[in-house]
Amino acid sequence: MAAASATISELDHAGRLVATYVQTPAPLQLEGKNDKRPSNDKWRVDVIRPEAVRYRPVWEDVLATFMPVGYPNSVTADYLPYQIYDSLQAFSSAIAGLISARAVLEGVGVGDANATPTAALLLSILQESAGRVATILFAHRFGTALEPECKRYRLAADVLNDTAMIVKCVSPAFPKAVRVILLSAASVLEALCGVAAGSSKASLSAHFAKQGNLGEVNAKDASQETVISLMGMLAGSVIVPRVSSMWATWTTLIFLLLVHISTNYLAVRAVTMRCLNRHRASIFFNRLIEQGQVLTPQEVAVQERIFVRGSALFASDGHVLGACKFGASIQDLLRFTAQPRLESGASHALNFDLSTLLNGFKDEEYILWYSNQNATQVLIILKQNAVPISHLLAWLHASLLVRQVNASESRKQEGTTMDRYSDLVSRSRDMARELLSKHKQAIESAGWDLNVTALETRPGLRAVLD
């Protein structure tokens, strides 16, 4: 039997060739002869390493310490630009933080012979208490919105942080009573920053992680921030002692904060989310409705604004067509359409048959109603077990409806009859169904994740129809 040969290639997490192992029969030296014949029971294995591996630069080994294993294949394409801008903002923030910390030390009495450690301790307790209460309230009020609007809250967190630094720096100029209030307010702002930044960064890390490596992406992000903050503090230890006058202090601080907020803005702008929140859905559906074009996440990201009214339904030119309350309750519907009969509000007088409305949506996982008495307002009530694709269908339905309402002659009249309502709603609903079913495969092929819902920004109720 002829001796077998084998070749094995070894790749790293990024799919790059590390080594090739080649097995061949070892030559057998025959006694008293010069010829060599392959041996059937002995083999040799040659290890062939690419030149890029054998002569790998030191900087690549250093870089690997701070990047996820398998980079760039293990993360999304927008990971690197985001991290570059994020590192720049962390560097400037570290230096600005030293300037504001010096102001805080002045505020608590460092250098003042009349200041006592007890007073400083009590001030610290007040600041911590105010910050922790603010954390609880902020998480309760905005917790649901932090993931769908992670880009907005990531930038908002740094606006809050920069505001806190400014408040700290102005505090020494005020009397002690006012100074305590200002430092407590700064502590509240920093606490809000911590909640918003931590939650939004977790959502962004989940977006970056492609291979189930969320934990490692978070760990490497912490390593990067630690090194950058350390470099910032070392640079600050050289800069801050040389900044002593009021003019120099404020000039340096404002410059650093401008760099900080600008790089943060560029960082969130560099992110290309693959799920549709309210604003991205409006941009996406506008183009789909008007031109039948399916935009990619990258194309939507170019048009996306960071701070925008979440309930607004926009036209392509940016003007507001109407407002939509997503995840509304039946009580909201009754407020739109009825007047309370009893003082308690437990009974309502409807001007149409509610069962007719419900029958119109018996095959959908949502219920939709609108009013155009002052401005077009749409209510979307979700049914129990409504899936993400139904959320998008409801938003598309609302987008089509406000266009038809604005173009309809019925808008010139006060209120709307049930017949006109049924006609506009059913027509826009059928168009929404057709558009979404026709383009669903193309939407997924463009890179959108339709299995993730990002339209609810407040805890919503679900309707169960008997």
N, C-alpha and C positions, 0 to 999 in steps of 0.2 A: 504494500500500500504506500502511495507517494506521500511524502511529508507535507502537512498542511501549512499554509501561511495565513496570517491575519493582520488586519489593520484596525486600530482603535483611535478615534479622535476624541479629545477631551476639551470641553468648552466651559467657560465660566458662566456666571449668571446673566451676563449681557450677551451671551451667544458668541463671544469671541474665542477663536482657537487658541488654546493654551499649549497643547502638546499633541503630537501624533506618535502612537506606539505601533511599530511594525515588527511582526514576528516572522522570521524566516528560518529555514532549517540550517543548523550550524554545520559548517564544512567538516568532513571527517578526513583526517590525515591518515592515508594508508601507509603501512610500515614498509620502508625501503623504496617508496615511490614518490614522485613529485606531484602526481595528480591528486585532486581533492574531490570527493564525492559528497553529496548531501547526506546527512545522517537522518535516519528515520526515528531516532529516539532522543535527539538533542536539538535544541533550538536556541536562537539568539533573538533578543528583543532590542531594537534600536529606538531611542527616544529622540524625536525631532521637535525642537521648539522653534516657533517663529522668531524672527529677529526682534520684533516689537516686544516680545516677552523677555527674551534674553537680555536686552538692553533697555529695560523699562526705566524711564526717568524717575528721579526721586519724587518730583512734584506730583506724579500720578499716585504714588503710594500715600502721600500726604492728603491729596484730594479724596482718595477712597475712604479715608477716616471719617470724612464729613458728608459723604454722599451715600445714598441707599445702595445696598448690594445689587449689582446688575444694572446700575445706571449706565446709559439712559433708558434702557428697555424696560426697567421696572417702574418707571414713573411716566406721567404724561409729558407732552412736549412743552407745556407752559410752566413746568416745574422750575427750570433753570432761570428764565427771566424773572419769575416771581422771587426766587431766592436771592438773586443779585440785588434787586431793589429792596427787598426785605432786610438784607444785610446792611445796605447803605443807611436805611432809616434807623436800624438798631444802633449803628455807630454814632449818628448825629444825636439820637435820643439819649445815649449814655452820657455824652458830654453836656447836653442841656440839663440832664438830670442832676449833674454835679453842681451846676450853677443854681438851680432851684433848691437843692439840698443845703447849700450855703445860706440861702435866704431863710430857710426853715430854722437853721441853727441860730441865726441872728434873732429870729422871731421868738424862739423859746428862751432866749436870754444868754446865749454864749457870749461872754465878754461883758455881761452886765453884773455888777457886784450885788445888785438887789435881787437877782433871780435865784430861785431855790430849786433843788432837784425835785421836790414834791410837786411844785407847780408844773414843771415839765412833764412829770409822770401823769398828773391829772389831765393835762392837755393831750398826751398820747392816748390815754384811755378814752377820752371824748372823741378823738379822731377815729380810733379803731371801732368804737361803738357805732358812730355815724356811718362809717364805711360798710360795716357788716349789715346794718339794717337796710342800707341802700342796695346792697347786693341781693338780699332776699326779695325786696320789692321789685327790683329790675328784672330778676330772673322770673318772677311770677308774671309780670306784665308783658315782657317781650320774649320769653323763653321759646315760644313756638315759632317766632319769626327769625330767630338767629340762624337756623340752617337754610331756609329758603332764600333769605337775604344776607347770606354770609359775606358777600363782597361789600355791601353797604355798611354792615356793622363792623367789619374789619377796619374800614376807613374811619367810621364814626368813633371807634375805640381810641384811635390816635388823636382825633380832634379833641376828645374829652381829656386825654392825657396831656396834650399841649396846653389846653385851657387850665388844667390843674397846675402846670408849671408856672404859667403866667400869674395865677392867683397867689402862688407861694412867693413869687418874687416881689409882688407888690405889698405883701402882708407886713413887712417891717416898717413901712411908711405910715401905718395906722396905729392908733392907740391899742393897748393890750386887749380890751374887750372886743374891739372890731377884729383884731388880729386872730383871736380865738375862733371867731365865726368864719373868717376867711380860710384858716388852716383846716377847719372841719369841713368846709365846702370843698376844698381841694382833695381832702381824703375821700369824700363822697364821689367826686369825679374820677379819682383813681380806682375806686372800687368798681364803678360802672365800667371803666375801661377794662379792668381785669375780667369781668364777666363777658363783655362783648368780644374782647380779643381772644380769650381762651376758647369760647364756644365757636366763634367763626373760624379760628385757625384749625380747630378739630375738623370742621366741615371741609375746609380747604385741603387738609391732609388726606381726608377720605377721598376727595376728588383726585389728588395726585397719585395715590397708591393704585397701581394697576394689577399687581400680582398678590393681593392679599397681604401686603406688607405695611399695613397702616401703622402698626406699632413701631416698626423700624423707621418709617418716614418721620413719625413724631419724635423719636429718639434722636435722629440725625438733625432734625430741625432745632432741637434743644441744644445739641452740641455746637451747631453753627452760631446760634444766638449767644451762647456762653462765650465763645471765642471772640465774636465781634464786640460784645459788651465789654469784655476784658480789654480789648484793644482800645475801645472808646474811653474807658476809665483811665487807661495809661496815657492816652493823648490828652484827656481832660486834666490829669494831674499836672501836665505841663502848661496847658492853656489857662486854666482857671486862676492860678496864682498871679498871672500877668493881667488878668481882667479885674481891676479893682474899682475904677470909677463907675458912677451910675451910667454915664453915656456908653462906656465900653461894655458894661454888663448887658445893658438892654440891646445894644447893637449886635453883640455876639449871640445873645439868646434868640432874638428875632430871626437872625440869619439861620441858626441851627434849626429852629422850629419850621422855618420855610422849607429847608432841605428835608426835614423829617416828614412833613405833610406831603410835599411834592413826590418824594420817593414812595411813600405809601400809596398815593394815588396811582402812580405808575405801576406799582406792584399789583394792585387789584385790577387795574385795566389790562394787565398782561394775562390774567386768568381767563380761560375759556371754559365755562361751565357747560356740561352736557345735559343738564336737566332744565326744563322750562319753568321759570318762576313767572310772576305776573307780567313784569316788564318785558322779559325775553319772549314770553308767549305773545304779547301784543305786537312786538316787532316782527316775530316770525309769522303770525297769522295775517298781519297787514299785507306782507308781500305775497303770501299764499292766496289771499282773497283777491288782491288787485291784479297780480300778474301770473298766478299759478306757479310761482317759483318756490322751491324748497331751499331755504337758506341753511348753510352749515353752521355749526356752533361758532366757528371762527368769524363768519360774516356777521352773525348776530352780535358777537362780542365787540366788534368795531362800532356798532351803532348803540350799544347799551350804555345807559347813563347810570351812575352810581346812586345818586339821590334823586328819587322820583316818587311821586304820589302813588302809593301801592294800589289804591282802589280805582285808579283812573283807567279808562279805556281810550287809548290814543289812536289817532289817525296817523298815516305815514308822514304827514308834514309836521307832526308834533302837537297839534291842537287837540284838546280833550273833547271826545264825543259824548262821554257820559261817565258814570261811576258804577262800580259793581261791588256788591257786598257778597263775598264768597264764603260759603259755609254759614249762611244765615239760618235763623230759626223760624218756626211757624209763627211765633209771636211777632217777628219782624214783618212777616207777610200780612198779618192782621192789622198791624199799624199802618201799612201801606194802603190797605183796601177797605178798612172798616172803622166804625166808630163804636166805642164802648157803650153798651146799653146800661150797665149798672155802674154805680160809683166805684165799685171794687175793680171794675175792668174785667171781671170774669166772663162776661157775656159780650159778644160783638154782633153788630148788624152788618152783614155783608151785602154788597150791591151786585153780587153774582153768585152762582152756584159753585162752591168749592170743589165738589165732586167732579164737575166738568173740567176744572183745571187739573185735578189729579189724574183723570182718565187720559188727558192729553199727554201725560208723561209716564204712563203705566209701563212702557217698554224702555224707559230710560232710567238711569241710576241717579237722577237729579230732578228737581222741579225748578222752573224759572218763571219769574214774574217781573214786570217792569212798570214804571210810572213815568210819565213825561209831563207832569203838571208844571213843574218849574224847570227842571233839567232831567234828562234821561237817567233814571236810576234803575239798576237791575239787581234783583235778588236771586241768588242761586242757593237752593236748599239741597243738600246732599242726602241721599238715602243711605240706609245702613248697608255696609259692605261695598260702598262705591269704590271702584278700582281706579288707579291713576289715569288710565286712558279716558275714563268717564269724566274726570276732573278737567282734562284738556278739551274734551268735547263740549262741556258746559261753558268753558271760557270762550271757545270758538263760536259757540251759539250766541253768547252775549255780544261778542265783537260784531257778528253779522247783524244781530238785532238792532244795535244802536245805529248802525249805518242805515238800515231800512227805516227806523223811526225818524231819524234826522231828515231823510229824503221824503218822508210821507207827508201828505197834506193834513193828516190827522193831528200833526204836532201843533197846528195852528188853533186847534180847538182845546178847550179845557177838558182834561180827563181823557178817557178812552172807553169805548164800549167793549163789551165782551167779544162781539163779532170782529171788530178791528183788531183787538188783542189776539184772538185766536188765529186770525189770518197772518199777522206779522210773525207771531211766535212759531206757528207751524211751518211757515215758509222758510224762515231762517233756520229752524231746527232741521228740516230736510236738507237744506244746503250744507249745514254743518256736518251732518252724517255723510253726505256724498263726498265732500271735500276730504274729510279725515280718512274714510275708507279707501278712497282713490289714491291718496298720497301716503298712507301709513307706512308702506314698505320703503318708499323713497325717503321718508323722514328718518326711519331707523338706519337706512343705508348712509344717510348724511352724517350720522354720528350721534343722534339724539337718543337719550335713554327715556323711553316712554313708560318704564316700569317704576319710575320715581316721581312722586308728586311733590311739587314745590310751590303750590298755589295757596295753601292755607297758611296764614300768618297769625291767626288767633285760634284758640281752642274752639272748635265748632261742634254743633249738635248734629245728630243724624235722625232722619225721619223714618219711621216704620209704618207702612200702610197696611191697614187691616182689610 
